[in-house]
Amino acid sequence: MVDWTCDCRRLVYELCESGGQAFIHRTMRHADVTIERQTHRMRPKEARAVWAALLAGQMR
């Protein structure tokens, strides 16, 4: 894991990189249910651009 948003919230994002690939992992917590999703694998440079846009509120 390279970066992440605060895990004190119901919606948490993590920027993950390994082996020359990267993805963004999203965890949504509802009461007693946790839903996890991931983007497709992409180049780290592309993932960092998506990450920056996500943090800037330009995508979700």
C-alpha positions in Angstrom: 0.0 0.0 0.0 1.4 3.4 -1.0 -1.2 5.8 0.2 -4.7 5.7 1.8 -7.5 7.9 3.1 -8.5 8.0 6.7 -9.9 4.6 7.9 -12.0 6.3 10.5 -14.6 6.9 7.7 -17.2 4.5 6.2 -15.5 4.9 2.8 -11.8 4.2 2.6 -9.5 4.3 -0.5 -6.1 2.7 -0.8 -3.5 3.2 -3.6 -1.6 -0.1 -4.0 1.5 -0.7 -6.1 3.5 -3.9 -6.6 5.5 -5.5 -9.3 5.2 -2.6 -11.7 1.4 -2.5 -11.5 -1.0 -0.5 -9.4 -4.7 -0.3 -8.5 -7.0 1.5 -6.2 -8.9 -0.5 -3.5 -12.1 0.8 -2.1 -13.8 -0.4 1.1 -17.3 0.7 2.0 -18.6 -0.2 5.5 -22.4 -0.3 6.2 -23.5 -1.4 9.7 -22.4 -5.0 9.7 -21.6 -5.3 5.9 -18.3 -4.5 4.2 -18.1 -4.1 0.4 -14.7 -4.1 -1.2 -13.9 -3.3 -4.8 -10.7 -2.7 -6.9 -9.9 -1.0 -10.1 -8.2 -2.9 -12.9 -4.4 -3.1 -12.8 -2.7 -0.2 -14.5 0.7 1.4 -14.7 1.7 3.2 -11.5 1.8 6.6 -13.3 -1.8 6.2 -14.5 -2.9 5.0 -11.1 -1.3 8.0 -9.4 -3.2 10.3 -11.8 -6.5 8.6 -11.0 -5.6 8.8 -7.3 -5.0 12.5 -7.5 -8.3 13.0 -9.3 -10.1 10.9 -6.7 -8.6 13.0 -3.8 -9.5 16.2 -5.7 -13.1 15.1 -5.9 -13.0 14.8 -9.7 -14.1 11.2 -9.8 -15.5 8.5 -7.5 
